[in-house]
Amino acid sequence: MDMLSGIRARKSIRAYKPESVPTDVLIELLRISTQAPSGVNSQPWEFYIVTGKVLDELKRRCVEQFRSGIKLHPDIAVPEGGLTGVYKERQIQLAKQVFAIMGITKGDQKRLDEYYELMYSFYRAPAVIVMVVDKMLEGGWPLIDIGVITQTIALAAQEFELGTCIMRAIIDYPEPVRELLNVPDTKKLIVGIAIGYPDGDHPLNTLQTERESLENILTVIN
């Protein structure tokens, strides 16, 4: 797959085959992805590959936290009161697409909770990658670097016939992540990536989100 085709083809995968991903494949994917650029070559990223029984337990605990009604408290703050304006509109449009595919109708709290439990099971992916940075790295630049390498992983994964879903949900509840992965207090949890072989027959993987027209977000200055 050439680079432009890979960029166009990349999408969030929300259903995976149960087949496990060999650890050496995931390690090679990360090895390649660390060629991503970073500010002053700081390379702030550190990775945890999580599979098997530990991942099963992490999924169980995250679903349990959700069911308990515990407020989300990831290390990276989310906007108080949620998104607003056009950003909220885009979020709502995505939710409508997902709920239509899943057959979730307005007021169907049971089915809605089932979907959220699927999300906090990381869409049943056979592996996740958790990324952390050292807390000594203050400011926004390390987050930009993490964004760059996260996209690099998502694009490169396609060469291994893998699909990905970049997920804040993986680190929404930091305590079970820190405990099960032995993440030291000196590290900040930034984002997680669900990864595995896509289930091409699952309706959720037909979802294609819309993109804002470039003309609406571009200013050209000559």
C-alpha positions in Angstrom: 0.0 0.0 0.0 1.5 3.4 -1.0 1.5 6.2 1.5 -1.5 8.2 0.1 -3.6 5.1 -0.2 -2.8 4.3 3.4 -3.9 7.7 4.6 -7.1 7.5 2.7 -7.8 3.9 3.8 -7.2 4.4 7.5 -10.3 4.3 9.7 -11.2 3.5 13.3 -11.9 -0.2 13.7 -14.5 -1.1 16.2 -14.7 -4.8 15.7 -11.9 -7.3 15.7 -11.4 -11.0 15.0 -10.5 -13.0 18.1 -7.2 -14.0 16.5 -4.3 -12.8 18.7 -1.5 -10.6 17.2 2.0 -12.0 17.7 4.0 -9.8 20.1 6.9 -9.7 17.7 4.7 -8.1 15.1 3.5 -5.4 17.6 7.1 -4.8 18.6 8.2 -4.4 14.9 5.3 -2.0 14.3 6.4 0.2 17.2 10.1 -0.1 16.1 9.1 1.3 12.7 6.8 3.9 14.2 9.5 5.4 16.4 10.9 7.0 13.3 8.2 9.6 13.8 9.4 13.2 14.4 9.4 14.9 17.7 10.2 18.3 19.0 14.0 18.7 19.5 14.2 15.0 19.0 12.9 14.5 22.6 11.1 11.3 21.7 8.8 11.5 24.8 6.9 8.4 24.1 7.0 5.2 26.1 4.8 2.1 25.3 3.0 -0.7 27.0 1.8 -3.6 24.9 -1.1 -5.4 26.7 -2.5 -8.8 25.7 -3.8 -12.0 27.2 -5.1 -12.3 30.8 -3.9 -8.9 31.8 -5.8 -7.3 29.0 -8.9 -9.4 29.9 -8.6 -8.1 33.5 -8.1 -4.5 32.4 -11.3 -4.7 30.3 -13.2 -6.2 33.1 -12.2 -3.5 35.6 -12.9 -0.7 33.1 -16.4 -2.0 32.5 -16.8 -2.4 36.2 -15.8 1.3 36.7 -18.3 2.4 34.0 -21.1 0.4 35.6 -20.3 1.9 39.0 -20.9 5.4 37.6 -17.5 6.6 38.5 -16.7 9.9 36.8 -14.1 9.8 34.1 -10.8 11.2 35.3 -8.0 10.5 32.7 -4.6 12.1 33.3 -5.2 14.4 30.4 -8.2 16.7 31.3 -11.3 16.5 29.3 -13.4 19.7 28.7 -15.7 20.5 31.7 -19.3 20.0 30.5 -18.1 18.3 27.3 -17.6 19.8 23.8 -19.6 22.7 22.5 -20.3 24.3 19.1 -19.3 22.6 15.9 -17.1 20.1 17.9 -20.2 18.9 19.7 -22.1 18.7 16.4 -19.4 16.4 15.0 -19.5 14.3 18.1 -23.3 14.0 17.8 -23.1 13.0 14.2 -20.7 10.2 15.0 -22.9 9.0 17.8 -25.9 9.0 15.4 -24.0 6.9 12.9 -22.8 4.4 15.5 -26.3 4.1 17.1 -28.0 3.6 13.8 -25.6 0.7 13.0 -26.1 -0.8 16.4 -29.9 -0.4 16.3 -29.9 1.8 19.4 -33.0 4.0 19.5 -33.7 7.1 21.6 -34.4 6.2 25.2 -33.0 2.6 24.9 -30.7 2.9 27.9 -30.1 -0.8 28.0 -28.7 -1.0 24.5 -26.8 2.2 25.0 -25.1 0.8 28.1 -24.2 -2.3 26.2 -22.5 -0.2 23.6 -20.5 1.7 26.2 -19.5 -1.6 27.8 -18.3 -2.7 24.4 -16.3 0.5 24.2 -14.8 0.0 27.7 -13.9 -3.5 26.5 -11.9 -1.7 23.8 -14.1 -3.2 21.1 -12.8 -6.7 22.2 -9.5 -6.0 20.5 -6.9 -8.8 21.2 -4.2 -6.2 22.1 -3.9 -2.6 23.2 -1.0 -0.2 23.2 -0.9 2.3 26.0 1.3 5.4 25.6 2.8 7.4 28.5 5.2 10.3 28.9 7.3 11.4 31.9 5.5 13.9 34.1 8.6 16.1 34.0 7.8 17.0 30.4 5.4 19.9 30.9 3.4 21.9 28.3 1.7 20.9 25.1 4.6 19.9 22.9 4.9 16.3 24.2 1.2 15.8 23.4 1.8 16.9 19.8 4.7 14.4 19.6 2.4 11.7 21.0 -0.2 12.6 18.4 2.3 12.3 15.6 3.5 8.9 16.6 -0.1 7.7 17.3 -1.0 8.5 13.7 2.2 6.9 12.5 1.3 3.6 14.3 -2.3 3.7 12.9 -1.0 4.1 9.4 1.9 1.6 9.6 -0.4 -1.0 11.2 -2.2 -1.4 7.8 1.0 -2.8 6.4 0.7 -5.7 8.9 -3.0 -6.1 8.0 -3.9 -4.7 11.4 -6.7 -2.2 12.2 -6.6 0.3 15.0 -8.8 2.5 17.1 -7.2 5.4 18.9 -9.1 5.5 22.3 -9.2 7.8 25.3 -11.5 5.2 26.8 -8.5 2.9 27.5 -7.1 5.4 30.0 -10.4 7.0 31.2 -10.0 5.2 34.5 -6.3 5.4 35.3 -6.2 3.3 38.5 -6.7 -0.2 36.9 -4.3 0.7 34.1 -1.6 1.8 36.5 -2.0 -1.2 38.8 -2.2 -3.9 36.1 0.6 -2.4 33.9 2.8 -1.3 36.8 3.0 2.2 35.5 5.0 4.4 37.9 3.6 7.6 39.3 6.2 9.5 37.5 4.5 8.7 34.2 1.3 10.3 32.7 -1.1 8.2 30.8 -1.8 9.9 27.4 -3.8 7.6 25.1 -4.4 4.0 24.2 -4.7 2.2 20.9 -6.9 -0.9 20.3 -5.3 -3.1 17.7 -6.0 -6.3 16.0 -7.2 -7.9 12.8 -10.3 -6.2 11.6 -13.6 -8.2 11.5 -14.7 -7.2 8.0 -18.1 -8.7 8.4 -19.1 -6.6 11.4 -21.5 -3.7 10.7 -19.5 -1.3 12.9 -16.6 -1.5 10.5 -18.8 -0.1 7.7 -18.9 3.2 9.5 -17.2 6.0 7.6 -17.1 9.4 9.4 -17.5 12.6 7.4 -14.8 15.1 7.1 -15.2 18.9 7.2 -14.9 20.5 3.8 -11.4 21.9 3.5 -12.8 25.3 2.3 -14.4 25.7 5.8 -11.2 25.3 7.7 -8.5 26.8 5.4 -7.2 30.3 5.1 -4.7 30.9 2.3 -2.5 34.0 2.6 -0.4 35.2 -0.3 
